[in-house]
Every structure is written in structure tokens, then in C-alpha cells.
């Protein structure tokens, strides 16, 4: 399992996407405002996602 880095775009929980802002030992903090339709979901701006529960879709090197 590859652990995300700050700036990576990750996908989790049925298609939600966000930018990794902080990497913790067991999880990452993700900013969800990256999604164009963020306001449609009635979510907080940031959320915590366990390393087991996301997929990196863009690395910070390709952003």
C-alpha cells in the first residue's frame, strides 16, 4: 500500500475526491473543496481518511 503525500489527490468513499493536506501515522487529512460539486454533498471542508480507505489518483509531482 502506497501512502499519500501532501498535495496528492485521493479518491475514497464512493468517488469523493480531495487534496491531502496532512499525513498522519494512520490517516491523511483531506480538503474536499477540490471537488467542483463539493457544496452539493453538505460535507465539512476537511475530513480524515485512513490509509486503507483511499486510492491516490494524482501524485503531487503531476499536479
PQR file of N, CA, C, O and H, with PARSE charges and radii, in Angstrom:
ATOM      1  N   UNK A   1       0.846  -1.181   0.000 -0.4000 1.5000
ATOM      2  CA  UNK A   1       0.000   0.000   0.000 -0.0000 2.0000
ATOM      3  C   UNK A   1       0.888   1.240   0.000  0.5500 1.7000
ATOM      4  O   UNK A   1       1.765   1.391   0.851 -0.5500 1.4000
ATOM      5  N   UNK A   2       0.649   2.124  -0.968 -0.4000 1.5000
ATOM      6  CA  UNK A   2       1.404   3.370  -1.044 -0.0000 2.0000
ATOM      7  C   UNK A   2       0.678   4.445  -0.232  0.5500 1.7000
ATOM      8  O   UNK A   2      -0.530   4.633  -0.375 -0.5500 1.4000
ATOM      9  H   UNK A   2      -0.063   2.002  -1.660  0.4000 1.0000
ATOM     10  N   UNK A   3       1.419   5.137   0.609 -0.4000 1.5000
ATOM     11  CA  UNK A   3       0.842   6.199   1.440 -0.0000 2.0000
ATOM     12  C   UNK A   3       0.913   7.514   0.686  0.5500 1.7000
ATOM     13  O   UNK A   3       1.939   7.846   0.092 -0.5500 1.4000
ATOM     14  H   UNK A   3       2.401   4.984   0.725  0.4000 1.0000
ATOM     15  N   UNK A   4      -0.178   8.256   0.712 -0.4000 1.5000
ATOM     16  CA  UNK A   4      -0.255   9.538   0.021 -0.0000 2.0000
ATOM     17  C   UNK A   4       0.680  10.555   0.659  0.5500 1.7000
ATOM     18  O   UNK A   4       1.063  10.429   1.822 -0.5500 1.4000
ATOM     19  H   UNK A   4      -1.012   7.987   1.194  0.4000 1.0000
ATOM     20  N   UNK A   5       1.039  11.566  -0.126 -0.4000 1.5000
ATOM     21  CA  UNK A   5       1.860  12.670   0.347 -0.0000 2.0000
ATOM     22  C   UNK A   5       1.053  13.956   0.239  0.5500 1.7000
ATOM     23  O   UNK A   5       0.023  14.001  -0.433 -0.5500 1.4000
ATOM     24  H   UNK A   5       0.728  11.669  -1.071  0.4000 1.0000
ATOM     25  N   UNK A   6       1.528  14.990   0.903 -0.4000 1.5000
ATOM     26  CA  UNK A   6       0.863  16.291   0.844 -0.0000 2.0000
ATOM     27  C   UNK A   6       0.788  16.738  -0.613  0.5500 1.7000
ATOM     28  O   UNK A   6       1.777  16.671  -1.344 -0.5500 1.4000
ATOM     29  H   UNK A   6       2.365  14.953   1.449  0.4000 1.0000
ATOM     30  N   UNK A   7      -0.389  17.191  -1.026 -0.4000 1.5000
ATOM     31  CA  UNK A   7      -0.602  17.641  -2.401 -0.0000 2.0000
ATOM     32  C   UNK A   7      -1.192  16.591  -3.315  0.5500 1.7000
ATOM     33  O   UNK A   7      -1.674  16.924  -4.397 -0.5500 1.4000
ATOM     34  H   UNK A   7      -1.192  17.244  -0.433  0.4000 1.0000
ATOM     35  N   UNK A   8      -1.168  15.317  -2.907 -0.4000 1.5000
ATOM     36  CA  UNK A   8      -1.774  14.263  -3.720 -0.0000 2.0000
ATOM     37  C   UNK A   8      -3.287  14.435  -3.763  0.5500 1.7000
ATOM     38  O   UNK A   8      -3.894  14.943  -2.820 -0.5500 1.4000
ATOM     39  H   UNK A   8      -0.776  15.046  -2.028  0.4000 1.0000
ATOM     40  N   UNK A   9      -3.883  14.008  -4.864 -0.4000 1.5000
ATOM     41  CA  UNK A   9      -5.334  13.944  -4.976 -0.0000 2.0000
ATOM     42  C   UNK A   9      -5.714  12.494  -4.705  0.5500 1.7000
ATOM     43  O   UNK A   9      -5.190  11.578  -5.339 -0.5500 1.4000
ATOM     44  H   UNK A   9      -3.390  13.595  -5.630  0.4000 1.0000
ATOM     45  N   UNK A  10      -6.629  12.289  -3.759 -0.4000 1.5000
ATOM     46  CA  UNK A  10      -7.058  10.937  -3.417 -0.0000 2.0000
ATOM     47  C   UNK A  10      -8.558  10.795  -3.633  0.5500 1.7000
ATOM     48  O   UNK A  10      -9.309  11.769  -3.599 -0.5500 1.4000
ATOM     49  H   UNK A  10      -7.055  13.032  -3.244  0.4000 1.0000
ATOM     50  N   UNK A  11      -8.969   9.553  -3.855 -0.4000 1.5000
ATOM     51  CA  UNK A  11     -10.384   9.219  -4.024 -0.0000 2.0000
ATOM     52  C   UNK A  11     -10.750   8.205  -2.959  0.5500 1.7000
ATOM     53  O   UNK A  11      -9.978   7.291  -2.666 -0.5500 1.4000
ATOM     54  H   UNK A  11      -8.358   8.761  -3.882  0.4000 1.0000
ATOM     55  N   UNK A  12     -11.929   8.368  -2.380 -0.4000 1.5000
ATOM     56  CA  UNK A  12     -12.370   7.489  -1.305 -0.0000 2.0000
ATOM     57  C   UNK A  12     -13.880   7.510  -1.246  0.5500 1.7000
ATOM     58  O   UNK A  12     -14.520   8.369  -1.852 -0.5500 1.4000
ATOM     59  H   UNK A  12     -12.555   9.110  -2.618  0.4000 1.0000
ATOM     60  N   UNK A  13     -14.446   6.577  -0.522 -0.4000 1.5000
ATOM     61  CA  UNK A  13     -15.869   6.537  -0.203 -0.0000 2.0000
ATOM     62  C   UNK A  13     -16.762   6.863  -1.399  0.5500 1.7000
ATOM     63  O   UNK A  13     -17.367   7.934  -1.450 -0.5500 1.4000
ATOM     64  H   UNK A  13     -13.926   5.879  -0.029  0.4000 1.0000
ATOM     65  N   UNK A  14     -16.843   5.959  -2.341 -0.4000 1.5000
ATOM     66  CA  UNK A  14     -17.749   6.081  -3.488 -0.0000 2.0000
ATOM     67  C   UNK A  14     -17.520   7.323  -4.339  0.5500 1.7000
ATOM     68  O   UNK A  14     -18.480   7.971  -4.757 -0.5500 1.4000
ATOM     69  H   UNK A  14     -16.352   5.090  -2.299  0.4000 1.0000
ATOM     70  N   UNK A  15     -16.268   7.662  -4.600 -0.4000 1.5000
ATOM     71  CA  UNK A  15     -15.977   8.713  -5.564 -0.0000 2.0000
ATOM     72  C   UNK A  15     -15.670  10.096  -5.022  0.5500 1.7000
ATOM     73  O   UNK A  15     -15.400  11.005  -5.807 -0.5500 1.4000
ATOM     74  H   UNK A  15     -15.488   7.136  -4.261  0.4000 1.0000
ATOM     75  N   UNK A  16     -15.699  10.291  -3.721 -0.4000 1.5000
ATOM     76  CA  UNK A  16     -15.309  11.589  -3.180 -0.0000 2.0000
ATOM     77  C   UNK A  16     -13.818  11.793  -3.431  0.5500 1.7000
ATOM     78  O   UNK A  16     -13.033  10.848  -3.349 -0.5500 1.4000
ATOM     79  H   UNK A  16     -15.919   9.553  -3.083  0.4000 1.0000
ATOM     80  N   UNK A  17     -13.432  13.037  -3.740 -0.4000 1.5000
ATOM     81  CA  UNK A  17     -12.034  13.335  -4.008 -0.0000 2.0000
ATOM     82  C   UNK A  17     -11.603  14.549  -3.214  0.5500 1.7000
ATOM     83  O   UNK A  17     -12.417  15.406  -2.873 -0.5500 1.4000
ATOM     84  H   UNK A  17     -14.070  13.805  -3.807  0.4000 1.0000
ATOM     85  N   UNK A  18     -10.307  14.613  -2.920 -0.4000 1.5000
ATOM     86  CA  UNK A  18      -9.784  15.758  -2.202 -0.0000 2.0000
ATOM     87  C   UNK A  18      -8.273  15.799  -2.248  0.5500 1.7000
ATOM     88  O   UNK A  18      -7.618  14.858  -2.695 -0.5500 1.4000
ATOM     89  H   UNK A  18      -9.645  13.916  -3.197  0.4000 1.0000
ATOM     90  N   UNK A  19      -7.728  16.923  -1.772 -0.4000 1.5000
ATOM     91  CA  UNK A  19      -6.291  17.158  -1.745 -0.0000 2.0000
ATOM     92  C   UNK A  19      -5.770  16.835  -0.348  0.5500 1.7000
ATOM     93  O   UNK A  19      -6.329  17.300   0.645 -0.5500 1.4000
ATOM     94  H   UNK A  19      -8.260  17.688  -1.409  0.4000 1.0000
ATOM     95  N   UNK A  20      -4.718  16.051  -0.269 -0.4000 1.5000
ATOM     96  CA  UNK A  20      -4.114  15.706   1.014 -0.0000 2.0000
ATOM     97  C   UNK A  20      -3.405  16.943   1.577  0.5500 1.7000
ATOM     98  O   UNK A  20      -2.540  17.526   0.923 -0.5500 1.4000
ATOM     99  H   UNK A  20      -4.264  15.673  -1.077  0.4000 1.0000
ATOM    100  N   UNK A  21      -3.782  17.330   2.794 -0.4000 1.5000
ATOM    101  CA  UNK A  21      -3.170  18.487   3.446 -0.0000 2.0000
ATOM    102  C   UNK A  21      -2.195  18.091   4.547  0.5500 1.7000
ATOM    103  O   UNK A  21      -1.256  18.830   4.844 -0.5500 1.4000
ATOM    104  H   UNK A  21      -4.485  16.857   3.325  0.4000 1.0000
ATOM    105  N   UNK A  22      -2.416  16.929   5.154 -0.4000 1.5000
ATOM    106  CA  UNK A  22      -1.536  16.471   6.228 -0.0000 2.0000
ATOM    107  C   UNK A  22      -1.526  14.954   6.234  0.5500 1.7000
ATOM    108  O   UNK A  22      -2.553  14.312   6.016 -0.5500 1.4000
ATOM    109  H   UNK A  22      -3.179  16.329   4.913  0.4000 1.0000
ATOM    110  N   UNK A  23      -0.354  14.390   6.487 -0.4000 1.5000
ATOM    111  CA  UNK A  23      -0.196  12.946   6.560 -0.0000 2.0000
ATOM    112  C   UNK A  23       0.101  12.579   8.012  0.5500 1.7000
ATOM    113  O   UNK A  23       1.072  13.057   8.597 -0.5500 1.4000
ATOM    114  H   UNK A  23       0.481  14.912   6.664  0.4000 1.0000
ATOM    115  N   UNK A  24      -0.741  11.731   8.583 -0.4000 1.5000
ATOM    116  CA  UNK A  24      -0.557  11.233   9.942 -0.0000 2.0000
ATOM    117  C   UNK A  24      -0.092   9.783   9.878  0.5500 1.7000
ATOM    118  O   UNK A  24       0.033   9.216   8.792 -0.5500 1.4000
ATOM    119  H   UNK A  24      -1.530  11.342   8.108  0.4000 1.0000
ATOM    120  N   UNK A  25       0.162   9.187  11.028 -0.4000 1.5000
ATOM    121  CA  UNK A  25       0.664   7.817  11.070 -0.0000 2.0000
ATOM    122  C   UNK A  25      -0.299   6.827  10.425  0.5500 1.7000
ATOM    123  O   UNK A  25       0.129   5.947   9.678 -0.5500 1.4000
ATOM    124  H   UNK A  25       0.060   9.648  11.910  0.4000 1.0000
ATOM    125  N   UNK A  26      -1.600   6.959  10.706 -0.4000 1.5000
ATOM    126  CA  UNK A  26      -2.591   6.001  10.200 -0.0000 2.0000
ATOM    127  C   UNK A  26      -3.605   6.595   9.233  0.5500 1.7000
ATOM    128  O   UNK A  26      -4.489   5.887   8.751 -0.5500 1.4000
ATOM    129  H   UNK A  26      -1.947   7.674  11.312  0.4000 1.0000
ATOM    130  N   UNK A  27      -3.488   7.891   8.943 -0.4000 1.5000
ATOM    131  CA  UNK A  27      -4.510   8.541   8.127 -0.0000 2.0000
ATOM    132  C   UNK A  27      -3.967   9.800   7.470  0.5500 1.7000
ATOM    133  O   UNK A  27      -2.848  10.237   7.736 -0.5500 1.4000
ATOM    134  H   UNK A  27      -2.770   8.466   9.335  0.4000 1.0000
ATOM    135  N   UNK A  28      -4.800  10.371   6.599 -0.4000 1.5000
ATOM    136  CA  UNK A  28      -4.494  11.665   5.980 -0.0000 2.0000
ATOM    137  C   UNK A  28      -5.667  12.610   6.228  0.5500 1.7000
ATOM    138  O   UNK A  28      -6.806  12.174   6.393 -0.5500 1.4000
ATOM    139  H   UNK A  28      -5.710  10.017   6.383  0.4000 1.0000
ATOM    140  N   UNK A  29      -5.374  13.898   6.252 -0.4000 1.5000
ATOM    141  CA  UNK A  29      -6.421  14.916   6.318 -0.0000 2.0000
ATOM    142  C   UNK A  29      -6.590  15.446   4.906  0.5500 1.7000
ATOM    143  O   UNK A  29      -5.632  15.893   4.276 -0.5500 1.4000
ATOM    144  H   UNK A  29      -4.449  14.252   6.118  0.4000 1.0000
ATOM    145  N   UNK A  30      -7.832  15.390   4.416 -0.4000 1.5000
ATOM    146  CA  UNK A  30      -8.133  15.701   3.025 -0.0000 2.0000
ATOM    147  C   UNK A  30      -9.047  16.916   2.947  0.5500 1.7000
ATOM    148  O   UNK A  30     -10.039  17.002   3.670 -0.5500 1.4000
ATOM    149  H   UNK A  30      -8.610  15.028   4.928  0.4000 1.0000
ATOM    150  N   UNK A  31      -8.708  17.853   2.067 -0.4000 1.5000
ATOM    151  CA  UNK A  31      -9.540  19.025   1.808 -0.0000 2.0000
ATOM    152  C   UNK A  31     -10.479  18.681   0.653  0.5500 1.7000
ATOM    153  O   UNK A  31     -10.029  18.429  -0.465 -0.5500 1.4000
ATOM    154  H   UNK A  31      -7.902  17.783   1.479  0.4000 1.0000
ATOM    155  N   UNK A  32     -11.768  18.671   0.924 -0.4000 1.5000
ATOM    156  CA  UNK A  32     -12.769  18.249  -0.062 -0.0000 2.0000
ATOM    157  C   UNK A  32     -13.181  19.360  -1.017  0.5500 1.7000
ATOM    158  O   UNK A  32     -13.869  19.083  -1.999 -0.5500 1.4000
ATOM    159  H   UNK A  32     -12.134  18.875   1.832  0.4000 1.0000
ATOM    160  N   UNK A  33     -12.792  20.597  -0.771 -0.4000 1.5000
ATOM    161  CA  UNK A  33     -13.214  21.702  -1.647 -0.0000 2.0000
ATOM    162  C   UNK A  33     -12.575  21.597  -3.024  0.5500 1.7000
ATOM    163  O   UNK A  33     -12.895  22.394  -3.906 -0.5500 1.4000
ATOM    164  H   UNK A  33     -12.232  20.822   0.026  0.4000 1.0000
ATOM    165  N   UNK A  34     -11.686  20.642  -3.233 -0.4000 1.5000
ATOM    166  CA  UNK A  34     -11.101  20.362  -4.546 -0.0000 2.0000
ATOM    167  C   UNK A  34     -12.188  19.980  -5.553  0.5500 1.7000
ATOM    168  O   UNK A  34     -12.078  20.294  -6.738 -0.5500 1.4000
ATOM    169  H   UNK A  34     -11.426  19.994  -2.517  0.4000 1.0000
ATOM    170  N   UNK A  35     -13.231  19.305  -5.083 -0.4000 1.5000
ATOM    171  CA  UNK A  35     -14.310  18.854  -5.978 -0.0000 2.0000
ATOM    172  C   UNK A  35     -15.168  20.045  -6.398  0.5500 1.7000
ATOM    173  O   UNK A  35     -15.525  20.882  -5.569 -0.5500 1.4000
ATOM    174  H   UNK A  35     -13.320  19.050  -4.121  0.4000 1.0000
ATOM    175  N   UNK A  36     -15.496  20.118  -7.686 -0.4000 1.5000
ATOM    176  CA  UNK A  36     -16.340  21.206  -8.186 -0.0000 2.0000
ATOM    177  C   UNK A  36     -17.723  21.181  -7.545  0.5500 1.7000
ATOM    178  O   UNK A  36     -18.303  22.234  -7.278 -0.5500 1.4000
ATOM    179  H   UNK A  36     -15.206  19.438  -8.359  0.4000 1.0000
ATOM    180  N   UNK A  37     -18.253  19.990  -7.298 -0.4000 1.5000
ATOM    181  CA  UNK A  37     -19.601  19.851  -6.739 -0.0000 2.0000
ATOM    182  C   UNK A  37     -19.576  19.642  -5.228  0.5500 1.7000
ATOM    183  O   UNK A  37     -20.505  19.059  -4.668 -0.5500 1.4000
ATOM    184  H   UNK A  37     -17.782  19.135  -7.515  0.4000 1.0000
ATOM    185  N   UNK A  38     -18.541  20.107  -4.576 -0.4000 1.5000
ATOM    186  CA  UNK A  38     -18.374  19.943  -3.128 -0.0000 2.0000
ATOM    187  C   UNK A  38     -19.600  20.401  -2.344  0.5500 1.7000
ATOM    188  O   UNK A  38     -20.022  19.717  -1.411 -0.5500 1.4000
ATOM    189  H   UNK A  38     -17.787  20.581  -5.031  0.4000 1.0000
ATOM    190  N   UNK A  39     -20.168  21.526  -2.700 -0.4000 1.5000
ATOM    191  CA  UNK A  39     -21.304  22.088  -1.944 -0.0000 2.0000
ATOM    192  C   UNK A  39     -22.573  21.226  -2.065  0.5500 1.7000
ATOM    193  O   UNK A  39     -23.456  21.310  -1.211 -0.5500 1.4000
ATOM    194  H   UNK A  39     -19.825  22.082  -3.457  0.4000 1.0000
ATOM    195  N   UNK A  40     -22.667  20.420  -3.090 -0.4000 1.5000
ATOM    196  CA  UNK A  40     -23.835  19.557  -3.283 -0.0000 2.0000
ATOM    197  C   UNK A  40     -23.930  18.450  -2.234  0.5500 1.7000
ATOM    198  O   UNK A  40     -25.010  17.900  -2.022 -0.5500 1.4000
ATOM    199  H   UNK A  40     -21.950  20.351  -3.783  0.4000 1.0000
ATOM    200  N   UNK A  41     -22.829  18.118  -1.582 -0.4000 1.5000
ATOM    201  CA  UNK A  41     -22.794  16.991  -0.662 -0.0000 2.0000
ATOM    202  C   UNK A  41     -23.053  17.349   0.794  0.5500 1.7000
ATOM    203  O   UNK A  41     -23.215  16.450   1.619 -0.5500 1.4000
ATOM    204  H   UNK A  41     -21.952  18.565  -1.754  0.4000 1.0000
ATOM    205  N   UNK A  42     -23.096  18.620   1.135 -0.4000 1.5000
ATOM    206  CA  UNK A  42     -23.338  19.057   2.515 -0.0000 2.0000
ATOM    207  C   UNK A  42     -22.326  18.408   3.466  0.5500 1.7000
ATOM    208  O   UNK A  42     -22.700  17.788   4.461 -0.5500 1.4000
ATOM    209  H   UNK A  42     -22.965  19.351   0.465  0.4000 1.0000
ATOM    210  N   UNK A  43     -21.037  18.564   3.140 -0.4000 1.5000
ATOM    211  CA  UNK A  43     -19.951  17.997   3.928 -0.0000 2.0000
ATOM    212  C   UNK A  43     -19.099  19.104   4.536  0.5500 1.7000
ATOM    213  O   UNK A  43     -19.133  20.250   4.086 -0.5500 1.4000
ATOM    214  H   UNK A  43     -20.733  19.068   2.332  0.4000 1.0000
ATOM    215  N   UNK A  44     -18.336  18.745   5.563 -0.4000 1.5000
ATOM    216  CA  UNK A  44     -17.327  19.662   6.097 -0.0000 2.0000
ATOM    217  C   UNK A  44     -16.241  19.853   5.038  0.5500 1.7000
ATOM    218  O   UNK A  44     -16.116  19.040   4.123 -0.5500 1.4000
ATOM    219  H   UNK A  44     -18.309  17.815   5.928  0.4000 1.0000
ATOM    220  N   UNK A  45     -15.458  20.924   5.162 -0.4000 1.5000
ATOM    221  CA  UNK A  45     -14.390  21.179   4.192 -0.0000 2.0000
ATOM    222  C   UNK A  45     -13.294  20.129   4.231  0.5500 1.7000
ATOM    223  O   UNK A  45     -12.711  19.795   3.199 -0.5500 1.4000
ATOM    224  H   UNK A  45     -15.559  21.585   5.906  0.4000 1.0000
ATOM    225  N   UNK A  46     -13.011  19.605   5.422 -0.4000 1.5000
ATOM    226  CA  UNK A  46     -11.923  18.636   5.580 -0.0000 2.0000
ATOM    227  C   UNK A  46     -12.431  17.381   6.270  0.5500 1.7000
ATOM    228  O   UNK A  46     -13.397  17.414   7.033 -0.5500 1.4000
ATOM    229  H   UNK A  46     -13.484  19.875   6.260  0.4000 1.0000
ATOM    230  N   UNK A  47     -11.758  16.277   5.983 -0.4000 1.5000
ATOM    231  CA  UNK A  47     -12.103  15.020   6.626 -0.0000 2.0000
ATOM    232  C   UNK A  47     -10.848  14.179   6.808  0.5500 1.7000
ATOM    233  O   UNK A  47      -9.823  14.429   6.174 -0.5500 1.4000
ATOM    234  H   UNK A  47     -10.973  16.250   5.363  0.4000 1.0000
ATOM    235  N   UNK A  48     -10.938  13.188   7.673 -0.4000 1.5000
ATOM    236  CA  UNK A  48      -9.830  12.276   7.937 -0.0000 2.0000
ATOM    237  C   UNK A  48     -10.139  10.953   7.249  0.5500 1.7000
ATOM    238  O   UNK A  48     -11.247  10.428   7.358 -0.5500 1.4000
ATOM    239  H   UNK A  48     -11.771  12.985   8.188  0.4000 1.0000
ATOM    240  N   UNK A  49      -9.146  10.420   6.538 -0.4000 1.5000
ATOM    241  CA  UNK A  49      -9.318   9.160   5.820 -0.0000 2.0000
ATOM    242  C   UNK A  49      -8.160   8.231   6.176  0.5500 1.7000
ATOM    243  O   UNK A  49      -6.993   8.604   6.055 -0.5500 1.4000
ATOM    244  H   UNK A  49      -8.246  10.847   6.449  0.4000 1.0000
ATOM    245  N   UNK A  50      -8.495   7.018   6.614 -0.4000 1.5000
ATOM    246  CA  UNK A  50      -7.483   6.018   6.942 -0.0000 2.0000
ATOM    247  C   UNK A  50      -6.718   5.628   5.678  0.5500 1.7000
ATOM    248  O   UNK A  50      -7.281   5.619   4.584 -0.5500 1.4000
ATOM    249  H   UNK A  50      -9.443   6.715   6.712  0.4000 1.0000
ATOM    250  N   UNK A  51      -5.434   5.308   5.835 -0.4000 1.5000
ATOM    251  CA  UNK A  51      -4.610   4.928   4.687 -0.0000 2.0000
ATOM    252  C   UNK A  51      -5.198   3.747   3.908  0.5500 1.7000
ATOM    253  O   UNK A  51      -4.977   3.639   2.702 -0.5500 1.4000
ATOM    254  H   UNK A  51      -4.977   5.316   6.724  0.4000 1.0000
ATOM    255  N   UNK A  52      -5.932   2.872   4.570 -0.4000 1.5000
ATOM    256  CA  UNK A  52      -6.517   1.704   3.901 -0.0000 2.0000
ATOM    257  C   UNK A  52      -7.708   2.069   3.022  0.5500 1.7000
ATOM    258  O   UNK A  52      -8.136   1.262   2.196 -0.5500 1.4000
ATOM    259  H   UNK A  52      -6.112   2.959   5.550  0.4000 1.0000
ATOM    260  N   UNK A  53      -8.254   3.288   3.190 -0.4000 1.5000
ATOM    261  CA  UNK A  53      -9.537   3.612   2.582 -0.0000 2.0000
ATOM    262  C   UNK A  53      -9.488   4.618   1.444  0.5500 1.7000
ATOM    263  O   UNK A  53     -10.527   5.162   1.072 -0.5500 1.4000
ATOM    264  H   UNK A  53      -7.906   3.944   3.860  0.4000 1.0000
ATOM    265  N   UNK A  54      -8.321   4.882   0.882 -0.4000 1.5000
ATOM    266  CA  UNK A  54      -8.258   5.794  -0.252 -0.0000 2.0000
ATOM    267  C   UNK A  54      -7.368   5.236  -1.347  0.5500 1.7000
ATOM    268  O   UNK A  54      -6.595   4.300  -1.143 -0.5500 1.4000
ATOM    269  H   UNK A  54      -7.477   4.440   1.184  0.4000 1.0000
ATOM    270  N   UNK A  55      -7.507   5.848  -2.522 -0.4000 1.5000
ATOM    271  CA  UNK A  55      -6.683   5.493  -3.672 -0.0000 2.0000
ATOM    272  C   UNK A  55      -6.090   6.802  -4.201  0.5500 1.7000
ATOM    273  O   UNK A  55      -6.818   7.777  -4.390 -0.5500 1.4000
ATOM    274  H   UNK A  55      -8.135   6.609  -2.688  0.4000 1.0000
ATOM    275  N   UNK A  56      -4.805   6.831  -4.436 -0.4000 1.5000
ATOM    276  CA  UNK A  56      -4.151   8.031  -4.980 -0.0000 2.0000
ATOM    277  C   UNK A  56      -4.489   8.093  -6.473  0.5500 1.7000
ATOM    278  O   UNK A  56      -4.229   7.146  -7.216 -0.5500 1.4000
ATOM    279  H   UNK A  56      -4.213   6.039  -4.283  0.4000 1.0000
ATOM    280  N   UNK A  57      -5.074   9.223  -6.906 -0.4000 1.5000
ATOM    281  CA  UNK A  57      -5.404   9.344  -8.324 -0.0000 2.0000
ATOM    282  C   UNK A  57      -4.498  10.335  -9.053  0.5500 1.7000
ATOM    283  O   UNK A  57      -4.403  10.294 -10.280 -0.5500 1.4000
ATOM    284  H   UNK A  57      -5.285   9.992  -6.303  0.4000 1.0000
ATOM    285  N   UNK A  58      -3.828  11.228  -8.314 -0.4000 1.5000
ATOM    286  CA  UNK A  58      -2.830  12.120  -8.883 -0.0000 2.0000
ATOM    287  C   UNK A  58      -1.764  12.379  -7.840  0.5500 1.7000
ATOM    288  O   UNK A  58      -2.068  12.747  -6.706 -0.5500 1.4000
ATOM    289  H   UNK A  58      -3.905  11.262  -7.318  0.4000 1.0000
ATOM    290  N   UNK A  59      -0.514  12.186  -8.229 -0.4000 1.5000
ATOM    291  CA  UNK A  59       0.550  12.476  -7.268 -0.0000 2.0000
ATOM    292  C   UNK A  59       0.877  13.960  -7.304  0.5500 1.7000
ATOM    293  O   UNK A  59       0.561  14.645  -8.276 -0.5500 1.4000
ATOM    294  H   UNK A  59      -0.267  11.888  -9.151  0.4000 1.0000
ATOM    295  N   UNK A  60       1.501  14.452  -6.262 -0.4000 1.5000
ATOM    296  CA  UNK A  60       1.822  15.881  -6.188 -0.0000 2.0000
ATOM    297  C   UNK A  60       2.835  16.281  -7.248  0.5500 1.7000
ATOM    298  O   UNK A  60       2.949  17.462  -7.576 -0.5500 1.4000
ATOM    299  H   UNK A  60       1.758  13.896  -5.472  0.4000 1.0000
ATOM    300  N   UNK A  61       3.575  15.314  -7.790 -0.4000 1.5000
ATOM    301  CA  UNK A  61       4.547  15.616  -8.835 -0.0000 2.0000
ATOM    302  C   UNK A  61       3.877  15.929 -10.165  0.5500 1.7000
ATOM    303  O   UNK A  61       4.435  16.666 -10.977 -0.5500 1.4000
ATOM    304  H   UNK A  61       3.482  14.355  -7.523  0.4000 1.0000
ATOM    305  N   UNK A  62       2.681  15.376 -10.401 -0.4000 1.5000
ATOM    306  CA  UNK A  62       1.999  15.596 -11.675 -0.0000 2.0000
ATOM    307  C   UNK A  62       0.947  16.688 -11.602  0.5500 1.7000
ATOM    308  O   UNK A  62       0.263  16.947 -12.592 -0.5500 1.4000
ATOM    309  H   UNK A  62       2.228  14.777  -9.740  0.4000 1.0000
ATOM    310  N   UNK A  63       0.801  17.337 -10.452 -0.4000 1.5000
ATOM    311  CA  UNK A  63      -0.223  18.377 -10.287 -0.0000 2.0000
ATOM    312  C   UNK A  63       0.302  19.676 -10.816  0.5500 1.7000
ATOM    313  O   UNK A  63      -0.398  20.688 -10.777 -0.5500 1.4000
ATOM    314  H   UNK A  63       1.356  17.127  -9.647  0.4000 1.0000
TER
END
